Amino acid sequence: QQQQQQSQQPAPRAQPLRPHLRPSETSMAPKRRRLSAAAAGDGGGGNSSTAAATWCGRSGVGFTQKATSEEKNSGSFRFWTDARRFKGSEQKCLVQEALFEAGGVRIGGYPKASPVAGPLGYQRPDDWDLLWSPARLALRALPVKPGQLVSVMPGLMSVTRKRMLSVTLRDAYGVAAFSIIPCTFSLPDELGVWESHVAAVQARARAQASAERTLMEQLPTQQQQQQQGTQVQPQEPEQARAEQAPAGQVGEQLWMLKTAQHLAKGLRLLPAPRGLQEAATKKLRSRGEKPYVQAQEYVSNPLLINGHKSGIRVWVLVTGYDPLRAYVHSNGLVLFSSQAYDADAGVCNDAGDVAVGHVTNYAQNQHGSVWSLEQLRAHLGNERFDSLWRRVSASCAAVVAAALPNMRAEATALGALPGSTFELLGLDFLVDTDLHPWLLEVNGTPSLAVDHADASVEAMIREQKAGMVRDMVALLRMRDRFSPRYSWMRIVKRGAAPPAATSGAEATARAGNRSSDESVDGGKDGVLGSSGDNGVAHENTSTSGSAATDDSSAAECAAANNAAGAAAAGAGAVPAAGGSVAGPLAAGTGRGVTAAAANLQTRLLEQLVPRSDASVWAVVQQELQHAGGFQPLMPLFPIGRSALVSDGSFAIPWHARDLEMPAMMRRVRRKQARAGQAGGRGGAAATQHGSGGGANAAASLS
């Protein structure tokens, strides 16, 4: 009977695997749910807060670290980082540190130690304002809602993919592309073109060798010279080595075959005939064999530093495509091969494996020598380094410009809103003995990991990468970038009518209508009903700020707030404290209130999705003012001197804003110079009236 009773009892319920929570996060979960539920009842329709709280309770991530704005370290925006998809320790994540410093709150992204994979950022589009994720995953989040930001720029895979880099550059610049990159062919599509190129090179080499033999036959022989008493000239060491070099050594035309793998995996270095045969051989994926995607001519005269081959890593930030905007950072790393470069030994073995000392990739030379660019400057001298840096910057600008047609086409196809995307690139250069930088590849997700056996070298690497990341966060104006987004969503949530579509802004209005419907009806938008939901404290637009975002629209928003308050007072409503539109909109009485709220909503939406010239140039001005160590590449874009394709048309379709960019930058420089002079004369007055001066500057720019 006991066995029968036990068999009739229901089986114990299996507990799902959940990530381990820190004690503070576990204790905060019930309180966070209570506060979110209370906020859901405030103002009507707080479904988004409930959804966020439910998700936190369901997943157990607990990354909404604080519950109200009164609690310590409350933030001003929410970010999601897909830590599992990035290299390096999560505790040393430089992007996360910089976002915390800028006032961000990490909402999601399962840690690497989690026993379950968990959702990715693009699968939770309503839970974040900023998504930091690898490019391939971040693309799936597009299109986003107004004001959201994603760490990918559509179309840049045309240069970050190894197979597409040479094709994109040749489409833009023709054969001049091979002054930026070594002679490169995409496989397998251009296998026949590569074979024709090798045949032509070999034919020229045979013709030259034949001409040299004919010339030598016409010259006196060594025995005749001795009989005539003529001194025999000694053979040059380089010539002797070239004549005696066996196959696979320096002096023979070698080609690097690359797969789509990262971390320098799958590299083969072979002479041209063997390389063609290897590339044409079909790879069996069942055996783990990876097909080759690129064949690149080997640079045989690298610049050696202390006998070692080296490569340069620089970082480029792309922030927009209309107009095209990109910045290269003054920080960078010089990566050395772990063993000395030996020109007398073979660069590869019989199997084609690259010899140690001929690859500078950090993954193949872990804990090797690493320099900063300042150390390279000290080694080369100011004049030589400046010449090298000018060439590096010009190559970076040419690469980004070549991707412009793909960026615009893909952004249009995906419906990406203006101002919703950016991407950080890592460009790898090899410098030859003539100080010419050869671009080897463009990385769409550059490693920001900090790990080295030498503590001093690790500290230097961290300083270079962390400084660049902080400048990136500042240039993107993370600290107060999302305040207009929350003000706009707050208006939508409280029932203000969405702005009507105007000429040239139909897409913006449709996006606003979609977000409005989702926010009011289903609460899918993640709209925060109060300033404390999800641990993010958001200010109204009437609050003055120190960042440049407020320079462009804070005055207009404050004026709209005042107008809404005045209209509400005339209708018998009492405006909220500080001139906020929350009070009038909550009352919802009078035509003046509706008109003022709709006007404010339209202006906020234009700031979130900049389409007009005034809004776009305001964003450009803010980027230039907060660039920090990032140097603008816009003056180096090949505008007006772009290479022509065979039919005589321009390969890069520049827009009017691109042509106006140089004049815009000159205006910004003059404005900054005047601001510096005014600041020197009246520092105290500038401190007292700083917010008004910023608004006046933005108004004069418009």
C-alpha positions as CSV (number, residue, x, y, z in Angstrom):
1,Q,0.0,0.0,0.0
2,Q,2.8,2.4,0.8
3,Q,4.5,1.7,-2.5
4,Q,1.1,2.2,-4.3
5,Q,0.6,5.5,-2.5
6,Q,4.1,6.6,-3.4
7,S,3.6,5.7,-7.0
8,Q,0.4,7.7,-7.1
9,Q,2.1,10.9,-5.8
10,P,3.2,13.3,-8.5
11,A,6.8,13.3,-9.5
12,P,8.9,16.2,-8.0
13,R,9.1,19.1,-10.4
14,A,12.5,19.6,-12.0
15,Q,14.1,22.9,-11.3
16,P,15.3,24.8,-14.4
17,L,19.0,25.8,-14.6
18,R,19.4,29.4,-13.7
19,P,22.5,31.6,-13.5
20,H,24.0,32.1,-10.1
21,L,22.9,35.5,-8.6
22,R,24.9,37.6,-6.3
23,P,23.3,38.0,-2.9
24,S,22.5,41.7,-3.5
25,E,20.8,40.8,-6.8
26,T,18.8,38.0,-5.2
27,S,17.6,40.2,-2.4
28,M,16.7,43.0,-4.8
29,A,14.5,40.8,-7.1
30,P,11.3,40.9,-4.9
31,K,11.5,44.6,-4.3
32,R,12.2,45.3,-7.9
33,R,9.1,43.3,-8.9
34,R,6.9,45.2,-6.3
35,L,8.3,48.6,-7.5
36,S,7.8,47.7,-11.2
37,A,4.2,46.5,-10.5
38,A,3.5,49.8,-8.6
39,A,4.9,51.8,-11.5
40,A,2.8,49.8,-13.9
41,G,-0.3,51.1,-12.2
42,D,0.9,54.7,-12.3
43,G,-0.1,56.7,-15.4
44,G,-2.0,53.8,-16.9
45,G,-0.6,51.0,-19.1
46,G,2.7,50.2,-17.5
47,N,2.9,46.9,-19.2
48,S,6.5,47.4,-20.3
49,S,7.7,47.7,-16.7
50,T,5.8,44.6,-15.8
51,A,7.3,42.8,-18.8
52,A,10.8,43.8,-17.8
53,A,10.2,42.7,-14.2
54,T,8.7,39.4,-15.3
55,W,11.6,38.8,-17.6
56,C,14.1,39.4,-14.8
57,G,12.2,37.1,-12.5
58,R,11.9,34.4,-15.2
59,S,15.5,34.5,-16.4
60,G,17.1,35.1,-13.1
61,V,19.7,37.3,-14.6
62,G,19.3,40.1,-12.2
63,F,21.1,42.7,-14.2
64,T,18.6,45.4,-13.5
65,Q,20.9,46.2,-10.6
66,K,18.9,49.1,-8.9
67,A,15.2,49.7,-8.6
68,T,14.7,53.4,-8.1
69,S,16.4,56.6,-8.9
70,E,16.9,57.3,-5.2
71,E,19.1,54.2,-4.8
72,K,22.8,54.5,-5.2
73,N,24.4,54.2,-8.7
74,S,21.1,54.5,-10.5
75,G,21.7,55.0,-14.2
76,S,20.3,57.1,-17.1
77,F,20.1,54.4,-19.8
78,R,19.9,50.6,-20.2
79,F,22.5,48.6,-22.1
80,W,22.7,44.9,-23.1
81,T,26.1,43.3,-23.8
82,D,26.3,39.8,-25.3
83,A,29.3,38.9,-23.1
84,R,29.2,35.2,-24.2
85,R,30.1,36.1,-27.8
86,F,33.1,38.3,-27.0
87,K,36.7,37.3,-26.3
88,G,38.2,37.9,-22.9
89,S,37.1,37.9,-19.3
90,E,33.8,39.5,-18.5
91,Q,35.3,41.1,-15.4
92,K,37.7,43.0,-17.7
93,C,35.2,44.1,-20.2
94,L,36.3,47.7,-21.1
95,V,33.1,48.6,-22.8
96,Q,31.0,47.6,-19.8
97,E,33.2,49.7,-17.5
98,A,33.0,52.7,-19.8
99,L,29.2,52.4,-20.0
100,F,28.9,52.1,-16.2
101,E,31.0,55.3,-15.9
102,A,28.6,57.0,-18.4
103,G,25.6,56.2,-16.2
104,G,24.5,53.0,-17.8
105,V,22.7,50.0,-16.2
106,R,23.3,46.6,-17.5
107,I,19.9,45.0,-18.2
108,G,20.9,41.7,-19.8
109,G,23.4,39.5,-21.5
110,Y,24.1,36.2,-19.8
111,P,27.6,36.0,-18.3
112,K,30.1,33.5,-19.6
113,A,29.9,31.5,-16.4
114,S,26.1,30.9,-16.8
115,P,25.2,27.2,-17.2
116,V,22.6,28.2,-19.8
117,A,23.1,30.2,-22.9
118,G,20.1,32.6,-22.4
119,P,18.7,35.0,-24.9
120,L,20.7,37.3,-27.0
121,G,20.2,41.0,-27.2
122,Y,18.4,41.0,-30.6
123,Q,15.9,38.6,-29.1
124,R,15.0,41.1,-26.4
125,P,14.6,44.4,-28.4
126,D,12.4,46.1,-25.8
127,D,14.7,45.7,-22.8
128,W,17.6,48.0,-23.8
129,D,18.5,51.4,-25.2
130,L,22.0,50.3,-26.3
131,L,22.9,46.9,-27.7
132,W,26.6,45.9,-27.7
133,S,26.9,42.8,-29.7
134,P,29.0,41.3,-32.5
135,A,28.1,42.7,-35.9
136,R,26.4,39.5,-37.2
137,L,24.1,39.3,-34.2
138,A,23.5,43.1,-33.9
139,L,22.3,43.2,-37.5
140,R,19.4,41.0,-36.5
141,A,18.1,43.7,-34.1
142,L,17.5,46.1,-37.0
143,P,15.3,48.0,-37.5
144,V,15.1,49.4,-34.0
145,K,12.8,51.9,-32.4
146,P,13.5,55.6,-32.4
147,G,16.4,56.5,-30.0
148,Q,17.8,53.0,-29.7
149,L,21.4,52.4,-30.6
150,V,23.1,49.2,-32.0
151,S,26.8,48.4,-32.4
152,V,26.7,47.6,-36.1
153,M,26.8,49.7,-39.3
154,P,24.9,48.0,-42.2
155,G,27.0,47.4,-45.2
156,L,30.4,47.4,-43.5
157,M,30.7,43.6,-44.0
158,S,31.7,44.5,-47.5
159,V,35.1,45.3,-46.1
160,T,35.2,43.2,-42.8
161,R,34.6,40.0,-44.7
162,K,37.9,38.7,-46.1
163,R,36.2,37.5,-49.3
164,M,34.7,40.9,-50.0
165,L,37.5,43.3,-49.0
166,S,39.4,43.2,-52.3
167,V,36.2,43.2,-54.4
168,T,34.9,46.3,-52.6
169,L,38.1,48.2,-53.0
170,R,38.5,47.4,-56.7
171,D,34.9,48.4,-57.4
172,A,35.7,51.8,-55.9
173,Y,39.2,52.4,-57.1
174,G,40.0,50.0,-59.8
175,V,43.7,48.8,-59.9
176,A,44.6,51.6,-57.6
177,A,43.1,49.5,-54.8
178,F,46.4,47.5,-54.8
179,S,48.2,50.5,-53.4
180,I,46.1,50.0,-50.3
181,I,46.2,46.2,-50.0
182,P,48.6,43.7,-51.5
183,C,47.4,42.1,-54.7
184,T,44.4,40.1,-53.5
185,F,41.8,37.8,-55.0
186,S,38.5,36.5,-53.6
187,L,38.1,32.8,-53.7
188,P,36.7,30.8,-55.3
189,D,35.0,33.5,-57.5
190,E,38.2,35.0,-58.7
191,L,40.3,31.8,-59.0
192,G,40.5,32.2,-62.8
193,V,41.4,35.9,-62.5
194,W,44.2,35.0,-60.1
195,E,45.5,32.3,-62.4
196,S,45.6,34.7,-65.3
197,H,47.5,37.2,-63.1
198,V,50.0,34.6,-62.1
199,A,50.5,33.6,-65.7
200,A,51.1,37.2,-66.8
201,V,53.6,37.8,-64.0
202,Q,55.5,34.6,-64.9
203,A,55.5,35.7,-68.6
204,R,57.0,39.0,-67.6
205,A,59.6,37.3,-65.4
206,R,60.6,34.9,-68.2
207,A,60.9,37.8,-70.7
208,Q,63.1,39.8,-68.2
209,A,65.2,36.7,-67.5
210,S,65.7,36.2,-71.3
211,A,66.7,39.8,-71.8
212,E,69.2,39.5,-68.9
213,R,70.7,36.3,-70.4
214,T,71.1,38.0,-73.8
215,L,72.8,40.9,-72.1
216,M,75.1,38.6,-70.2
217,E,76.1,36.7,-73.3
218,Q,77.2,40.0,-74.9
219,L,79.4,40.8,-71.9
220,P,82.9,39.4,-71.6
221,T,83.1,36.2,-69.6
222,Q,84.9,36.0,-66.3
223,Q,87.8,34.2,-67.9
224,Q,88.1,36.8,-70.6
225,Q,88.1,39.5,-67.9
226,Q,91.0,37.8,-66.1
227,Q,93.0,37.5,-69.3
228,Q,92.4,41.2,-70.0
229,G,93.4,42.1,-66.4
230,T,89.9,43.4,-65.6
231,Q,88.9,43.1,-61.9
232,V,85.9,40.8,-61.3
233,Q,83.1,42.6,-59.5
234,P,81.9,40.6,-56.4
235,Q,78.3,39.5,-56.5
236,E,75.9,41.3,-54.3
237,P,74.8,39.2,-51.2
238,E,71.1,39.8,-52.0
239,Q,71.6,38.6,-55.6
240,A,73.5,35.6,-54.5
241,R,70.8,34.6,-52.0
242,A,68.1,35.1,-54.6
243,E,69.9,32.8,-57.0
244,Q,70.5,30.1,-54.4
245,A,67.1,30.4,-52.7
246,P,65.2,27.1,-52.8
247,A,61.4,27.0,-53.4
248,G,59.4,28.6,-50.6
249,Q,62.0,31.2,-49.7
250,V,62.1,34.9,-49.8
251,G,62.6,36.1,-53.4
252,E,60.0,33.9,-54.9
253,Q,56.4,35.1,-55.5
254,L,54.5,33.7,-52.5
255,W,50.8,33.8,-51.8
256,M,49.0,33.7,-48.5
257,L,45.8,31.6,-48.6
258,K,43.3,32.5,-45.9
259,T,40.1,30.8,-44.6
260,A,37.2,32.7,-43.0
261,Q,38.6,31.6,-39.6
262,H,39.8,34.1,-37.0
263,L,42.9,34.3,-34.9
264,A,45.2,33.5,-37.8
265,K,43.8,30.0,-38.2
266,G,43.9,28.2,-41.5
267,L,46.8,30.2,-43.1
268,R,48.9,28.7,-45.8
269,L,51.9,30.3,-47.5
270,L,52.7,28.7,-50.9
271,P,54.4,29.5,-54.2
272,A,51.9,30.6,-56.9
273,P,51.6,27.2,-58.8
274,R,51.1,25.2,-55.6
275,G,48.8,27.9,-54.2
276,L,46.6,27.7,-57.3
277,Q,46.4,23.9,-57.0
278,E,45.6,24.1,-53.3
279,A,42.9,26.7,-53.8
280,A,41.3,24.6,-56.5
281,T,41.2,21.5,-54.4
282,K,37.7,20.9,-53.0
283,K,37.6,20.9,-49.2
284,L,35.6,18.3,-47.3
285,R,33.7,19.8,-44.4
286,S,33.1,16.4,-43.0
287,R,36.9,16.2,-42.3
288,G,36.9,19.7,-40.7
289,E,38.6,21.3,-43.7
290,K,37.8,24.9,-44.3
291,P,37.6,26.4,-47.8
292,Y,39.9,29.3,-48.7
293,V,38.3,32.6,-49.2
294,Q,41.2,34.8,-50.1
295,A,44.6,34.7,-51.8
296,Q,46.9,37.6,-51.0
297,E,50.4,38.3,-52.2
298,Y,53.0,38.0,-49.5
299,V,54.9,41.2,-48.6
300,S,58.5,40.1,-48.8
301,N,60.2,43.3,-47.6
302,P,58.7,44.0,-44.1
303,L,60.0,46.7,-41.9
304,L,62.0,44.9,-39.1
305,I,62.3,46.4,-35.6
306,N,65.1,44.8,-33.6
307,G,65.1,42.0,-36.1
308,H,61.4,41.2,-35.6
309,K,58.5,41.5,-38.0
310,S,55.6,43.7,-36.7
311,G,52.1,44.8,-37.5
312,I,50.0,47.8,-36.5
313,R,46.4,47.7,-35.2
314,V,44.4,50.9,-35.4
315,W,40.7,51.5,-34.4
316,V,38.2,53.3,-36.6
317,L,34.8,54.3,-35.4
318,V,32.0,54.7,-38.1
319,T,29.1,56.8,-36.9
320,G,26.9,57.5,-39.9
321,Y,26.5,57.3,-43.7
322,D,24.6,60.5,-44.6
323,P,26.9,62.2,-44.4
324,L,29.6,59.6,-44.1
325,R,31.4,60.0,-40.8
326,A,34.4,58.0,-39.5
327,Y,37.2,58.7,-37.0
328,V,40.6,57.0,-36.4
329,H,41.9,56.9,-32.8
330,S,45.4,58.1,-32.0
331,N,45.9,55.1,-29.8
332,G,47.0,51.8,-31.3
333,L,49.2,48.8,-30.8
334,V,52.3,47.4,-32.5
335,L,52.3,43.6,-32.4
336,F,55.6,41.7,-32.9
337,S,56.3,38.2,-34.0
338,S,57.5,36.1,-31.1
339,Q,60.7,35.0,-33.0
340,A,63.1,36.9,-35.1
341,Y,62.6,37.3,-38.8
342,D,65.1,35.1,-40.8
343,A,65.2,36.0,-44.5
344,D,67.6,33.1,-45.2
345,A,65.3,30.5,-43.8
346,G,62.1,29.4,-45.5
347,V,59.0,31.3,-44.8
348,C,57.0,28.1,-44.9
349,N,57.6,24.4,-44.7
350,D,56.9,21.8,-47.4
351,A,53.3,21.6,-46.3
352,G,52.8,25.3,-46.6
353,D,52.5,26.1,-42.9
354,V,53.8,29.6,-42.2
355,A,57.1,29.6,-40.3
356,V,57.3,31.2,-36.9
357,G,58.5,34.8,-37.2
358,H,56.5,35.6,-40.3
359,V,53.1,36.1,-38.6
360,T,52.4,39.0,-36.3
361,N,48.8,38.1,-35.2
362,Y,48.5,38.3,-31.5
363,A,46.7,34.9,-31.2
364,Q,49.8,33.3,-32.8
365,N,52.2,35.3,-30.6
366,Q,50.6,35.4,-27.2
367,H,52.5,37.3,-24.6
368,G,55.0,38.5,-27.1
369,S,56.3,42.0,-27.5
370,V,53.7,44.7,-27.8
371,W,54.3,48.5,-28.3
372,S,52.1,51.5,-28.2
373,L,52.2,53.9,-31.2
374,E,54.2,56.4,-29.0
375,Q,56.9,53.8,-28.6
376,L,56.9,53.3,-32.4
377,R,57.2,57.1,-32.8
378,A,60.2,57.1,-30.5
379,H,61.8,54.4,-32.5
380,L,61.2,55.9,-36.0
381,G,61.5,59.5,-35.1
382,N,58.8,62.2,-35.5
383,E,59.3,62.9,-39.2
384,R,59.2,59.2,-40.3
385,F,56.3,58.4,-37.9
386,D,54.2,61.3,-39.1
387,S,54.7,60.3,-42.7
388,L,53.6,56.7,-41.8
389,W,50.6,57.9,-39.9
390,R,49.4,60.1,-42.7
391,R,49.5,57.1,-45.0
392,V,47.7,54.9,-42.5
393,S,44.9,57.5,-42.0
394,A,44.5,57.9,-45.7
395,S,44.1,54.2,-46.2
396,C,41.5,54.0,-43.4
397,A,39.5,56.8,-45.0
398,A,39.7,55.1,-48.4
399,V,38.5,51.8,-47.0
400,V,35.5,53.3,-45.2
401,A,34.6,55.4,-48.3
402,A,34.7,52.3,-50.5
403,A,32.0,50.7,-48.4
404,L,29.6,53.7,-48.6
405,P,27.4,52.4,-51.5
406,N,26.9,49.1,-49.6
407,M,26.2,51.0,-46.3
408,R,23.4,53.0,-47.9
409,A,21.9,50.2,-49.8
410,E,21.8,47.8,-46.8
411,A,20.6,50.4,-44.4
412,T,17.7,51.2,-46.7
413,A,16.9,47.5,-47.2
414,L,16.9,46.8,-43.4
415,G,14.9,50.0,-42.7
416,A,17.6,51.3,-40.2
417,L,16.7,54.7,-38.8
418,P,19.2,57.5,-39.1
419,G,21.3,57.8,-35.9
420,S,20.6,54.2,-34.7
421,T,23.8,52.5,-35.7
422,F,27.6,52.7,-35.3
423,E,30.5,50.3,-35.5
424,L,34.0,50.0,-34.2
425,L,36.5,48.5,-36.7
426,G,40.0,47.2,-36.2
427,L,42.4,47.6,-39.1
428,D,45.6,45.6,-39.4
429,F,48.6,47.0,-41.3
430,L,52.0,45.6,-42.3
431,V,54.7,48.3,-42.9
432,D,57.4,47.6,-45.5
433,T,60.9,49.0,-45.7
434,D,59.6,52.1,-47.6
435,L,57.2,52.9,-44.7
436,H,54.3,52.0,-46.8
437,P,51.4,50.6,-44.8
438,W,49.8,47.6,-46.4
439,L,46.2,46.8,-45.2
440,L,45.9,43.1,-44.5
441,E,42.4,42.9,-43.1
442,V,39.5,44.8,-41.4
443,N,38.0,43.3,-38.3
444,G,34.3,44.0,-37.6
445,T,34.6,42.9,-33.9
446,P,38.1,43.9,-32.8
447,S,39.3,42.3,-29.7
448,L,39.2,44.5,-26.6
449,A,40.5,41.8,-24.3
450,V,43.4,42.7,-22.0
451,D,45.7,39.8,-21.2
452,H,49.5,39.5,-21.1
453,A,52.0,37.7,-19.0
454,D,54.0,40.8,-18.5
455,A,52.2,43.1,-16.0
456,S,53.7,46.3,-17.5
457,V,52.8,45.3,-21.0
458,E,49.2,44.4,-19.9
459,A,48.9,47.8,-18.2
460,M,50.0,49.5,-21.4
461,I,47.5,47.5,-23.5
462,R,44.7,48.3,-21.1
463,E,45.6,52.0,-21.2
464,Q,45.5,52.1,-25.0
465,K,42.2,50.1,-25.3
466,A,40.4,51.7,-22.4
467,G,41.3,55.2,-23.5
468,M,39.9,54.5,-26.9
469,V,36.7,52.9,-25.5
470,R,36.1,55.9,-23.2
471,D,36.5,58.3,-26.1
472,M,34.1,56.2,-28.1
473,V,31.5,56.4,-25.4
474,A,32.0,60.1,-25.1
475,L,31.8,60.7,-28.9
476,L,28.5,58.8,-29.0
477,R,27.3,61.0,-26.1
478,M,26.1,58.0,-24.1
479,R,25.8,60.0,-20.9
480,D,22.6,61.9,-21.9
481,R,22.0,60.6,-25.4
482,F,18.9,58.7,-24.3
483,S,17.2,61.4,-22.2
484,P,15.1,62.6,-25.2
485,R,14.1,59.0,-26.0
486,Y,12.6,58.6,-22.5
487,S,10.9,62.0,-22.7
488,W,9.4,61.1,-26.1
489,M,8.2,57.7,-24.8
490,R,6.8,59.3,-21.7
491,I,4.7,61.6,-23.9
492,V,3.5,58.7,-26.0
493,K,2.7,56.7,-23.0
494,R,0.5,59.4,-21.4
495,G,-1.7,59.5,-24.5
496,A,-0.4,62.4,-26.6
497,A,-1.3,62.1,-30.3
498,P,1.6,61.0,-32.5
499,P,3.0,63.7,-34.9
500,A,1.5,63.8,-38.4
501,A,3.6,62.8,-41.3
502,T,5.3,65.7,-43.0
503,S,7.1,65.9,-46.3
504,G,10.5,64.1,-46.2
505,A,9.7,62.5,-42.8
506,E,7.0,59.8,-43.6
507,A,9.3,57.0,-42.4
508,T,9.9,58.8,-39.1
509,A,6.2,59.4,-38.5
510,R,5.5,55.7,-39.3
511,A,8.1,54.6,-36.8
512,G,6.6,57.0,-34.2
513,N,3.1,55.6,-34.8
514,R,4.3,52.1,-34.5
515,S,6.1,52.8,-31.2
516,S,3.1,54.7,-30.0
517,D,0.7,51.9,-30.7
518,E,2.9,49.3,-29.1
519,S,3.5,51.5,-26.0
520,V,-0.2,52.4,-25.4
521,D,-1.8,49.1,-26.4
522,G,0.6,46.3,-25.6
523,G,3.3,47.9,-23.6
524,K,5.9,46.2,-25.8
525,D,8.2,49.2,-26.1
526,G,9.8,49.1,-22.7
527,V,8.4,52.6,-21.9
528,L,9.2,53.5,-18.4
529,G,6.2,54.9,-16.5
530,S,8.3,56.7,-13.9
531,S,11.9,57.8,-13.5
532,G,12.7,54.7,-11.4
533,D,11.6,51.8,-13.6
534,N,14.2,49.2,-14.3
535,G,16.7,51.1,-12.2
536,V,17.1,53.9,-14.8
537,A,16.6,57.4,-13.7
538,H,15.6,59.7,-16.6
539,E,15.2,63.4,-16.5
540,N,12.7,65.5,-18.4
541,T,14.0,67.5,-21.3
542,S,13.7,70.7,-19.4
543,T,16.6,69.6,-17.2
544,S,19.8,71.2,-18.4
545,G,22.8,69.0,-19.1
546,S,26.5,69.4,-19.8
547,A,26.7,67.2,-22.9
548,A,26.4,68.4,-26.5
549,T,23.0,66.7,-27.0
550,D,21.4,69.3,-24.9
551,D,23.1,72.0,-27.0
552,S,21.0,71.2,-30.0
553,S,17.6,70.8,-28.7
554,A,17.4,71.5,-24.9
555,A,16.3,75.1,-25.5
556,E,13.6,74.1,-28.0
557,C,12.3,71.3,-25.6
558,A,12.3,73.7,-22.7
559,A,10.4,76.2,-24.8
560,A,7.9,73.6,-25.8
561,N,7.5,72.5,-22.1
562,N,6.8,76.1,-21.1
563,A,4.3,76.5,-23.9
564,A,2.6,73.3,-22.8
565,G,2.5,74.5,-19.2
566,A,1.1,77.9,-20.3
567,A,-1.6,76.2,-22.4
568,A,-2.5,73.9,-19.6
569,A,-2.7,76.9,-17.2
570,G,-5.0,78.6,-19.6
571,A,-7.2,75.5,-19.7
572,G,-7.3,75.2,-16.0
573,A,-4.7,72.5,-15.6
574,V,-1.8,72.7,-13.2
575,P,1.6,72.0,-14.8
576,A,4.0,69.7,-13.1
577,A,7.0,71.0,-11.2
578,G,9.9,72.2,-13.3
579,G,7.8,73.0,-16.3
580,S,7.4,69.3,-17.3
581,V,4.7,68.3,-19.7
582,A,3.7,65.4,-17.5
583,G,1.1,67.4,-15.6
584,P,-0.7,68.9,-18.7
585,L,-0.6,65.6,-20.6
586,A,-2.0,63.8,-17.6
587,A,-4.9,66.2,-17.4
588,G,-5.3,66.1,-21.2
589,T,-7.7,69.0,-21.5
590,G,-7.7,71.8,-24.0
591,R,-6.5,72.0,-27.6
592,G,-3.4,74.0,-26.6
593,V,-2.2,71.1,-24.5
594,T,-2.5,68.6,-27.4
595,A,-0.9,70.9,-29.9
596,A,2.0,71.8,-27.6
597,A,2.5,68.1,-26.7
598,A,2.4,67.0,-30.3
599,N,4.9,69.8,-31.2
600,L,7.3,68.7,-28.4
601,Q,6.9,65.1,-29.5
602,T,7.7,66.0,-33.1
603,R,10.9,67.9,-32.0
604,L,12.0,65.0,-29.8
605,L,11.4,62.5,-32.6
606,E,13.5,64.7,-35.0
607,Q,16.3,64.6,-32.4
608,L,16.1,60.8,-32.0
609,V,15.9,60.3,-35.8
610,P,17.8,63.2,-37.4
611,R,16.6,63.7,-40.9
612,S,16.7,67.5,-41.5
613,D,19.9,69.3,-42.3
614,A,19.8,71.2,-39.1
615,S,19.4,68.1,-37.0
616,V,22.1,66.2,-38.9
617,W,24.6,69.0,-38.7
618,A,23.9,69.4,-35.0
619,V,24.8,65.7,-34.5
620,V,28.0,66.2,-36.5
621,Q,29.0,69.2,-34.4
622,Q,28.4,67.2,-31.2
623,E,30.6,64.4,-32.5
624,L,33.4,66.7,-33.4
625,Q,33.2,68.5,-30.0
626,H,33.4,65.2,-28.1
627,A,35.9,63.3,-30.4
628,G,38.7,63.2,-27.8
629,G,41.5,61.0,-29.2
630,F,39.5,60.2,-32.3
631,Q,40.7,62.1,-35.4
632,P,38.1,62.8,-38.1
633,L,38.7,61.0,-41.4
634,M,36.2,63.1,-43.3
635,P,38.9,65.5,-44.8
636,L,40.7,62.5,-46.2
637,F,37.7,61.0,-48.0
638,P,38.4,60.8,-51.8
639,I,35.7,63.4,-52.6
640,G,36.4,65.1,-55.9
641,R,39.4,63.0,-56.7
642,S,37.7,59.6,-56.5
643,A,38.9,57.0,-58.9
644,L,36.8,56.4,-62.0
645,V,35.6,53.0,-63.2
646,S,35.9,51.9,-66.8
647,D,32.8,53.7,-68.0
648,G,34.0,57.0,-66.6
649,S,31.4,57.2,-63.8
650,F,32.2,57.9,-60.2
651,A,32.4,54.7,-58.2
652,I,31.5,56.3,-54.9
653,P,28.1,58.1,-54.9
654,W,28.7,61.2,-52.7
655,H,25.7,63.1,-51.5
656,A,25.4,66.9,-51.0
657,R,26.0,66.6,-47.3
658,D,29.3,64.8,-47.9
659,L,30.4,67.6,-50.2
660,E,29.4,70.1,-47.5
661,M,31.3,68.4,-44.7
662,P,34.7,70.2,-45.1
663,A,32.9,73.6,-44.8
664,M,31.0,72.3,-41.8
665,M,34.2,71.2,-40.1
666,R,35.8,74.6,-40.7
667,R,32.8,76.3,-39.0
668,V,33.0,74.0,-36.0
669,R,36.7,74.7,-35.6
670,R,36.1,78.5,-35.8
671,K,33.2,78.1,-33.2
672,Q,35.5,76.1,-30.9
673,A,38.2,78.7,-31.2
674,R,35.8,81.5,-30.4
675,A,34.4,79.5,-27.5
676,G,37.9,78.9,-26.1
677,Q,38.7,82.6,-26.3
678,A,35.4,83.5,-24.7
679,G,36.0,80.9,-22.0
680,G,39.4,82.5,-21.2
681,R,37.9,85.9,-20.9
682,G,34.8,85.1,-18.9
683,G,35.1,81.8,-17.1
684,A,32.9,82.7,-14.3
685,A,30.2,84.0,-16.6
686,A,30.4,80.9,-18.7
687,T,30.0,78.8,-15.6
688,Q,26.9,80.7,-14.5
689,H,25.2,80.7,-17.9
690,G,26.7,77.6,-19.6
691,S,23.4,76.0,-20.7
692,G,22.1,79.1,-22.4
693,G,25.4,79.5,-24.3
694,G,25.2,76.0,-25.6
695,A,21.7,76.5,-26.9
696,N,22.7,79.8,-28.6
697,A,25.7,78.0,-30.3
698,A,23.3,75.3,-31.6
699,A,20.9,78.0,-32.8
700,S,23.6,79.9,-34.7
701,L,24.8,76.7,-36.3
702,S,21.3,75.9,-37.6
